[in-house]
Amino acid sequence: MSHLSTVFVTGGAGYIGSHCMVELLNAGYEVVVVDNFVNSVNDPNGESVALKRVESITGKAIAFYECDLLDKGALADIFAKHKIDCVIHFAAIKSVGESMEYPLLYYKNNLIGMLNLLEIMEEFECYQLVFSSSCTVYGEPAFLPITEEHTVGRNITNVYGKTKYFIEEMLRDITHANRKWNIVALRYFNPLGAHSSGLIGEDPIKPFANIMPLISQVAMGHLPVLTIFGGDYNTEDGTGIRDYIHVMDLASGHVAALNLLHKSHQHFKASAGGMSIVVEHLSISIARLSLTIAILQVYNLGTGEGVSVLQLVKTFEKVTGTTIPYKIAERREGDISVMYANAELASQELGWKSKYTLEEMCSDFWRWQTMNPNGYRQKTTKMTN
Ligand code: NAD
């Protein structure tokens, strides 16, 4: 195991975090997890239901603390108890609609949470970080497939996306100011699916913001009809196009990012030259004839394939044998018409590629849903399909 052997994970009880935990534990990492359950389910003992199941999938233990990132003192206490080598920062609130209604809540939770974490990391001299960013930082794409070089921060249509962009800027600045920082930001496209065991999946506390839980609710008969926003986009079937990626592919992307942080310091990597990176600041020291480039390394995590909402619905129906009644509604303000990734950089530099198909995203999610019709909030029941 590398020297980055103990990973501190924020928001690890959530959807992506809990799936990532399976990959981290299987790769031999020790994990220390914090979550405040603002969007994940706890049991009567204050433990995460999802993480208990991760322990049973992997046969490994997780050190868990219920902790709000806004409570810096509590965060410091946990750092004092463990020798943390590296951090993966998932914790954030993420509903686009809610962020437009309550911008201060989003700025406070996502930005102050990040600031507290960075200050504590600095205090405890832990400078290795993987940050959960999002393709929302690109705004409406100027070209497709979208590469990491595409401009960010312009035309971001919602407050949630702005918090991701502002944090990326913050990370660029600290990387520039202090070369000890070694940071990778992963820009996720649209995660779907669940672990193949059917034991863990997506079960938010806040209203569903992602499409697959909604499709599933319709398939289960819990919702009468799926509403698809926008049927008049300039796409083959008129619905929006996204780059859906299996959540277990995202999970393996984090292990690849940790390997990269271990192998090469992102700050110095650029000075080797010839690599296709996003260069943010440049300084040249004439006396030592050396070139120092301060970078924030960013990677798209997507499949590179654009799939329309209607194509997703049809695939779900085919794979699960269900019927999804749907209606087309007006476009929502701020929704992007077509977005899919160029994921070549992650392939070249992280050695990572997505491997799961759209069919597997649907069948794995359906297994989770049918084994757990009420998510984590009820005893596991038998699969019905
Ligand atoms: P999630 O809501 O399932 O998980 C986030 C977890 O963070 C939750 O368990 C929540 O309780 C916790 N949390 C939030 N604020 C906290 C705080 N102040 N202190 C402690 N815990 C806190 O979301 P997810 O889908 O797993 O997303 C994980 C990360 O990935 C987020 O940063 C999100 O913005 C980002 N992301 C998600 C998507 C997506 O579609 N799911 C896409 C791109 C980026």
Residues whose N, C-alpha, C, O or C-beta is under 5 A from the ligand:
A	BS01	NAD	G11 A13 G14 Y15 I16 G17 V34 D35 N36 F37 V38 N39 S40 C67 D68 L69 L70 H89 F90 A91 A92 I93 K94 N109 G113 S132 S133 S134 Y188 F189 P191
